[in-house]
Amino acid sequence: MSLRADAPARATHVRRFSRAERWVHRTSAALMGVCVLTAACLYVPELAQLVGRRALVVTVHQWAGLALPVPVLLGLASRAFRADLRLLNRFGPHDRVWLRAALRRDKRHSARPAGKFNAGQKVYAAWIAGATLVMLGTGLIMWFTDLTPLVWRTSATFVHDWLALTIGIVLAGHIGMALADPEARRGMRTGAVSREWADREHSLWRT
């Protein structure tokens, strides 16, 4: 009796993310959040005075940044995570259609065809991955001051600071878009989304 009652619920929902993928996302988000908050405490005078203990904040910021790639590296052990990375790394003709529609601010679902990930998500994933590597590299140059010339450290500081500001702005946009889509958040929280949402937002996704 209970099996028959559960059948419609299974039929109307599809699996979007595995447990490993959700773990990678949450852990990466937590580490990125620590990096952003500690950076704000280091560069915003009002926050610096409020928090104090600058040396501790610097240490937390450094180790959180160093640990940032770790969840993704561990996630590579998951077949589902590797499969989604391949999907994120592939652009097709429909992705160009999606981007053109986004630039025109055409919000019709028919104008924005998408597979499991839309073109905006692919661009964001590629950008944040590259930005993280640049932040890691410049951060290491700033951390180990005796290993590089002064001009390297000066350039690294400039890139690190301005890229950090850009990351903060992009992350704010990412969070804003997530808040506007409860079903997408549900997919990341529980691993499943409604079939209706999948058909509407990701019409080319083979669920």
N, C-alpha and C positions, 0 to 999 in steps of 0.2 A: 504493500500500500504506500509506504513512504518512498519507495523507489519510483513509483509512478508519479507521485507528487513532485519529486525532484526533477523529473525529466524535462518539463518545460523550461525550468531555470537554466539547465545545462544547454538547452537548445538555443536560448536567446542570448547567451554570453560566449565570448571567445577568449582564449588565452592570448595575452599580449606580451607579458614579461615573465620570465622565470624568477624564482626566488633569488638566484645568484645575481641576476641583472638588477633586481630591486635593491639588493645589498650593495652592489657597486654604486648605484645612483645615490643611495642614502649616505653611504660613507664618504663618497666624493663630495657630496653637497655639504656635509658636516665639516669636512676639512677645509673646503673652499670658504665656508662661512666663517670659520676661525681665522683664516688668512685675511679675509676682508675686514672683519671686526678689529683684529689686532692692528692691521694697517691703518684703519681709521683712528685708532687710539694713538698711533705713532705720529700721524700727520695732521690731525685736527687738534689745535691747541686746547679747545674746551674739553675734549674727551681725554686728552693727555693729562690735563690737570685733575680731571675727575677720577681717573683710574690710577694714575701714579705708577710707581714700580716699573719704570721704563725698561730696565734690564730684563725683567721677567717677561714683559710683553714681547720684547725682541726675541727672546728665546722661544717662546710659544709660537710666534710667527714663523721663525726659521724652521722649526721641526714640523709644524703643520704643512708648510710649503714643501719640505723635503718628502713628507709622507704622501703628498697629493697623488702621485702616479701609482702608488702601491695598490689601491683597490682595483684599478683597471688592469694592472699586471696580474693580480690574483684572479680577476674575473676571466682572464684568458683560459683558465682551466675549464670554464663552462662552455659546452658546445653551443648552447642557445646564445650566449653572449658573443661568441665568435661569429655566429651566423648573422646576428644583428649588426655587428661591426662591418661585415661585408656589405650588407644592405645600405648602411649609412655611407659607405665609401663609393657607391655606384650612382652615377647620374644618368638618367635616361631622357628621351625626348619629352616625356610627360613632366619631368622636373623643370625643364625650360618653360613649358606651358604654365606651370604653377608659378614660377618666378615672374613671368610677364604679367600674369593676372594679379599677383601681389603688388607689383609696381604700379599697375593701373588702379589698385584698390578695388578690384572686382572680387567681391566676397561670395559670389555664387559657387556652390559646390561643384557644379558642372564645369566651371572654368578653372578649377584647381584640382586636377586629377593627382592622386597620390597612392603610392604603395603603402607598405607598413609605416614608412616614414615619409613625410612630405619634404619638399625641397628646402623649406625654411629650417626644418629640423636637421637636415643634412649639412646645410651651411653653418648652422650654429655649432653642431658637433665638431666639424672640421676646424672652425675658428677657435673654439674653446680649447681643443686639444693642442693646436699650435701655440696659442697664447700661454697655456700652462707650461709647455716646454721652454718657451722664451723666458717666462718668469722664473722657472727653475734655474736655467742657465745664468741669467743675470743675477739672480739671488745668490748663487754660489760664488760668483765673482765678487759680489759685495761682501759676502761672509768671510771668504778666505783672502783677506786684503794683501797678505804678503806674497801671494803667488802670481799676481798680475801687475802690470804697470799702472800708474796713476790714470793715464788716459783711458784705459780699459774700464777701470772702476768708475770713472766719471761718466763715461758713455753708458755703462751698465745701469748706473743709478738713474740716469735720465730716462732710459727705456723702461726700466722697472717701474718707476713712479707713474709715468704717463700711461703705460699699458695697464697698470693696476686701476687707474681711474676709469679707463675704457672698459675693463672687465666688470667693474662695479656697475656701470651704466647698462652694459649688455645683460648682466645677471638680473638687474632690476626689471628689464624688459621680459626676460625669460620667466621670472616669477610672476609678473603681471599677466602674461599669456596663460600660464598654468592656472592662476586663480580664476581666469575667465572661462576655463573649460573643466568643470567638475568631473566629467567622464574620463578625461585624460589623467587627471589626478587619481581617480579611482583605479585606473589601469596600473599606475606606478605604485599605488598603495596595496592593492590586492592581487595584481597580476592579471585581472580579467576586465574586459569592457563589454558593453552591450553590442550585440551584432548590428543593431540599428545604427549606432554611432560609428562602428567600423565601416559599414556600407556607405554611410553619408560622408564621413571625413576622409576615408582611405579606400576609395572605390576600387582601386587596383590591387588591394591587399588580398591575397588568396587565403582566406580564413577557413 
